[in-house]
Amino acid sequence: MVRRRDFLKLAVGGSLAFGAGKAVDNTVMGYDKNLVSQNLEAVVDEEFGVPDERTTAVEADDAPAEATEDLSAVESGDYAFEFHDFDSFFDRADHAGVETRPRTVDALRGDFGEVPVETVRDFSGSDPRHPHDFLVSLRDVFAERTAYDTPRYVAGAVTDNILRRRLSLRPYLEEDVSYDALISRGQSQERDTPRLFCFEYHYRAAEGLHSVPAYEQDVPVLAATVRDHRHKHVYTGVATVVRDASSETSLRVPMTFVDYKYTTLRHDLRLTRIGDGLNAYNSWHRADAVEWSRRT
């Protein structure tokens, strides 16, 4: 019996070749506006602030003094973003004279859902208390155990460009790719490789980073959803908060960006020219919106 997913793979015809071609095309078209050249601070700052569900805790009498001071500065706009490539971001938090602000980061975290840290560790083989190593480990595990969902990408292209959105094919190709499901399928005898879409890679990264309190991380971080409307792409922003007495604006929000779509495609297609590894702070990515919590 042909499964519905297999049938749709055939129905869209040449999906792997076409989808891979479209994915490669998306790395070279439409990036005259990109993270390096655009007014990035205006985009990331638009929704930045204390989430509504955290406001009461921050205003409580026993709220940490660090968070109270910093969030007052956030409220008044007395802070500044700065942007780094992946490795430089973590170096920034370790810079001499810089003080990390884990309680502030914790208060600024949005809701990306709750996944037990044990589950995250089981899948990734890494501890999210060490965000640098965790994000790198995710890159390797995603590449080895999953594949980019090219058939679903093609189904979306067919829906938009041929069916003119009168019928959406993507829902027929969706499947459970939660952490629990990925672990279960990895233990299955069927060896059915899970396929993830860009936003699913992103949410697994965000869930993992937020699975432990920021004050338990060696570099306290909060995650963000970065949306590229031009390419219908989603990837991950990673930020921290520091105090730097040497800066005119002492409260700083360093930020970097990671993208698992291209690291996985590099593995799937054996093409080393796709993307820039895990680092997404480059001219191959753009941001049209940044959200600091999960949207349904």
C-alpha positions as CSV (number, residue, x, y, z in Angstrom):
1,M,0.0,0.0,0.0
2,V,1.3,3.5,-0.9
3,R,1.2,5.8,2.1
4,R,-0.3,9.2,1.6
5,R,3.0,10.9,2.1
6,D,4.6,8.7,-0.5
7,F,1.8,9.3,-2.9
8,L,2.2,13.1,-2.6
9,K,5.9,12.7,-3.1
10,L,5.1,11.2,-6.5
11,A,2.3,13.6,-7.2
12,V,4.4,16.7,-7.1
13,G,6.9,15.0,-9.4
14,G,10.6,15.4,-9.2
15,S,10.3,16.9,-5.8
16,L,13.8,16.2,-4.6
17,A,15.5,17.7,-7.6
18,F,13.1,20.6,-7.9
19,G,13.0,21.4,-4.2
20,A,16.8,21.2,-3.8
21,G,17.1,23.5,-6.8
22,K,14.7,26.0,-5.2
23,A,16.5,25.8,-1.9
24,V,19.8,26.5,-3.6
25,D,18.2,29.3,-5.6
26,N,17.0,30.9,-2.3
27,T,20.6,31.2,-1.2
28,V,21.4,33.6,-4.0
29,M,18.3,35.6,-4.8
30,G,16.7,38.4,-2.8
31,Y,19.5,39.2,-0.4
32,D,20.2,42.8,-1.4
33,K,18.6,43.4,2.1
34,N,20.4,41.2,4.6
35,L,21.4,40.9,8.3
36,V,24.7,42.7,7.7
37,S,23.4,45.6,5.5
38,Q,19.9,46.2,6.8
39,N,18.8,48.3,9.8
40,L,18.7,45.2,12.0
41,E,18.3,46.8,15.3
42,A,14.9,48.3,14.3
43,V,13.6,44.9,13.5
44,V,14.8,43.0,16.5
45,D,13.8,45.8,18.9
46,E,10.2,46.1,17.7
47,E,8.8,43.4,20.1
48,F,11.7,43.3,22.6
49,G,10.7,43.6,26.2
50,V,9.4,41.8,29.3
51,P,6.7,39.3,28.2
52,D,3.3,39.9,29.7
53,E,3.3,36.6,31.6
54,R,6.6,37.6,33.3
55,T,5.6,41.2,34.3
56,T,4.1,40.3,37.7
57,A,7.2,38.3,38.7
58,V,9.5,41.1,37.8
59,E,7.5,43.7,39.7
60,A,7.4,41.5,42.9
61,D,9.2,42.8,46.0
62,D,11.6,39.8,46.0
63,A,12.6,40.2,42.3
64,P,16.4,40.2,41.9
65,A,17.9,43.7,42.0
66,E,19.8,42.9,38.9
67,A,16.7,42.3,36.9
68,T,14.8,45.2,38.4
69,E,17.6,47.6,37.4
70,D,18.1,46.2,33.9
71,L,14.4,45.9,33.1
72,S,13.9,49.5,34.2
73,A,16.5,50.4,31.6
74,V,14.8,48.2,29.0
75,E,11.5,49.9,29.7
76,S,13.1,53.4,29.2
77,G,15.0,52.3,26.1
78,D,18.4,52.8,27.8
79,Y,20.0,49.7,26.1
80,A,21.6,48.9,22.8
81,F,21.7,45.8,20.6
82,E,24.9,44.6,19.0
83,F,25.3,41.8,16.5
84,H,27.9,39.1,16.1
85,D,28.8,36.0,14.2
86,F,28.3,32.7,16.1
87,D,31.7,32.4,17.8
88,S,32.2,36.1,18.4
89,F,28.9,36.2,20.3
90,F,30.1,33.8,22.9
91,D,33.5,35.5,23.1
92,R,31.6,38.8,23.8
93,A,30.1,37.3,27.0
94,D,33.5,36.2,28.2
95,H,35.1,39.6,27.5
96,A,37.1,41.2,30.4
97,G,35.0,43.8,32.1
98,V,31.7,42.4,30.9
99,E,29.2,41.2,33.4
100,T,26.5,38.7,32.3
101,R,23.0,39.3,33.6
102,P,21.3,35.8,33.9
103,R,18.3,37.0,36.0
104,T,17.6,39.7,33.4
105,V,17.8,37.2,30.6
106,D,15.5,34.9,32.4
107,A,12.9,37.6,32.9
108,L,13.1,38.6,29.2
109,R,12.6,35.0,27.9
110,G,9.4,34.5,25.9
111,D,7.3,31.3,25.9
112,F,8.5,28.6,23.5
113,G,6.9,25.8,25.3
114,E,8.3,23.4,27.9
115,V,10.4,20.4,27.1
116,P,12.2,18.5,29.9
117,V,15.9,19.1,29.9
118,E,16.4,15.3,30.1
119,T,14.6,14.9,26.8
120,V,16.7,17.6,25.2
121,R,19.9,16.0,26.4
122,D,18.7,12.6,25.3
123,F,18.2,13.7,21.7
124,S,21.1,16.2,21.4
125,G,23.7,14.4,23.4
126,S,24.6,17.8,24.9
127,D,23.6,19.9,27.9
128,P,21.8,23.2,27.2
129,R,23.5,24.6,30.2
130,H,26.3,25.1,27.8
131,P,24.5,26.9,24.9
132,H,27.5,27.0,22.5
133,D,28.2,23.3,22.7
134,F,24.5,22.5,22.6
135,L,23.8,24.5,19.4
136,V,26.8,22.9,17.7
137,S,25.7,19.4,18.9
138,L,22.2,20.0,17.4
139,R,23.8,20.8,14.1
140,D,25.5,17.5,14.0
141,V,22.5,15.5,15.3
142,F,20.1,17.1,12.9
143,A,22.4,16.4,10.0
144,E,22.9,12.8,11.0
145,R,19.4,11.8,12.1
146,T,17.0,14.0,10.1
147,A,16.6,15.5,6.6
148,Y,15.2,18.8,5.4
149,D,11.6,18.3,4.3
150,T,12.1,18.9,0.6
151,P,8.8,17.3,-0.4
152,R,6.9,19.6,1.9
153,Y,8.8,22.6,0.4
154,V,7.8,21.5,-3.1
155,A,4.2,21.0,-1.9
156,G,4.2,24.6,-0.7
157,A,5.5,25.8,-4.1
158,V,2.8,23.8,-5.9
159,T,0.2,25.2,-3.6
160,D,1.3,28.8,-4.1
161,N,2.3,28.8,-7.8
162,I,0.1,26.2,-9.4
163,L,-3.0,25.7,-7.3
164,R,-3.0,29.4,-6.3
165,R,-3.7,28.4,-2.7
166,R,-7.1,26.8,-3.6
167,L,-5.8,23.6,-2.0
168,S,-2.9,23.3,0.4
169,L,-0.8,20.1,0.1
170,R,1.5,20.7,3.0
171,P,-0.9,19.5,5.8
172,Y,-0.9,16.0,4.2
173,L,2.9,15.9,4.6
174,E,3.1,17.1,8.2
175,E,4.1,14.7,10.9
176,D,5.1,14.8,14.6
177,V,8.7,16.0,14.9
178,S,8.7,16.9,18.6
179,Y,11.7,15.9,20.6
180,D,9.9,12.9,21.9
181,A,8.9,11.8,18.4
182,L,12.4,12.3,17.1
183,I,13.8,10.2,19.9
184,S,11.2,7.5,19.3
185,R,11.8,7.3,15.6
186,G,15.6,7.2,16.2
187,Q,15.0,4.0,18.2
188,S,12.6,2.5,15.6
189,Q,13.7,-0.5,13.5
190,E,12.0,1.1,10.4
191,R,14.8,3.6,9.9
192,D,12.4,6.2,8.6
193,T,14.3,9.4,8.5
194,P,12.3,12.3,10.1
195,R,12.0,15.3,7.8
196,L,11.8,18.8,9.4
197,F,10.9,22.1,8.0
198,C,12.9,25.3,8.8
199,F,10.5,26.4,11.6
200,E,10.6,23.0,13.2
201,Y,14.4,23.1,13.4
202,H,14.1,26.5,14.9
203,Y,11.5,25.5,17.5
204,R,13.6,22.5,18.6
205,A,16.6,24.8,19.1
206,A,14.5,27.4,21.0
207,E,12.9,24.8,23.2
208,G,16.3,23.3,24.0
209,L,17.9,26.7,24.9
210,H,14.9,27.5,27.2
211,S,14.8,24.0,28.8
212,V,17.0,25.2,31.7
213,P,16.9,28.5,33.5
214,A,19.2,31.2,32.1
215,Y,21.0,31.5,35.5
216,E,22.1,27.9,35.1
217,Q,23.8,28.5,31.7
218,D,27.4,29.4,31.4
219,V,26.3,32.0,28.9
220,P,22.7,32.9,29.7
221,V,20.6,33.1,26.5
222,L,17.1,33.8,25.2
223,A,15.8,32.6,21.9
224,A,14.0,34.5,19.2
225,T,12.1,33.6,16.0
226,V,13.5,35.3,12.9
227,R,11.2,35.5,9.9
228,D,12.3,36.1,6.3
229,H,9.0,36.9,4.5
230,R,10.7,37.1,1.1
231,H,11.9,33.5,1.2
232,K,9.2,32.2,3.6
233,H,12.0,31.1,5.9
234,V,12.4,30.9,9.7
235,Y,15.6,30.6,11.7
236,T,16.9,31.2,15.2
237,G,18.1,34.4,17.0
238,V,20.1,33.9,20.2
239,A,20.7,36.8,22.5
240,T,22.2,37.6,25.9
241,V,22.3,40.6,28.2
242,V,25.5,42.1,29.6
243,R,26.7,45.2,31.5
244,D,29.7,46.8,29.9
245,A,31.0,49.8,31.9
246,S,33.3,50.7,29.0
247,S,30.3,51.4,26.7
248,E,28.4,54.7,26.6
249,T,25.2,52.6,27.0
250,S,26.3,50.1,29.5
251,L,23.3,47.7,29.1
252,R,24.0,45.7,26.0
253,V,22.1,43.0,24.2
254,P,24.5,41.0,22.1
255,M,22.8,38.8,19.5
256,T,23.7,36.1,17.0
257,F,21.8,33.9,14.5
258,V,21.8,30.2,13.6
259,D,20.2,28.3,10.9
260,Y,19.8,24.5,10.8
261,K,18.1,24.3,7.4
262,Y,21.3,25.0,5.5
263,T,23.6,22.9,7.8
264,T,21.2,19.9,7.2
265,L,21.0,20.6,3.4
266,R,24.8,20.7,3.3
267,H,24.8,17.2,4.7
268,D,21.8,15.9,2.6
269,L,23.1,17.2,-0.7
270,R,26.8,17.0,0.0
271,L,27.0,20.7,-1.1
272,T,29.6,22.7,0.9
273,R,28.6,26.0,-0.7
274,I,25.2,26.2,0.8
275,G,25.1,28.7,3.6
276,D,27.9,29.6,6.1
277,G,27.8,26.6,8.4
278,L,25.8,27.2,11.6
279,N,26.4,30.9,11.6
280,A,23.6,32.9,10.0
281,Y,24.8,36.4,10.7
282,N,25.9,37.0,7.1
283,S,24.7,38.4,3.8
284,W,22.8,35.2,3.0
285,H,20.1,35.9,5.6
286,R,17.6,38.7,6.1
287,A,15.1,39.5,8.8
288,D,11.7,41.0,8.2
289,A,10.3,40.3,11.7
290,V,11.7,39.0,15.0
291,E,9.5,37.5,17.7
292,W,10.6,36.8,21.2
293,S,8.0,34.1,21.9
294,R,6.4,31.3,20.0
295,R,3.4,32.1,17.8
296,T,0.8,29.6,16.9
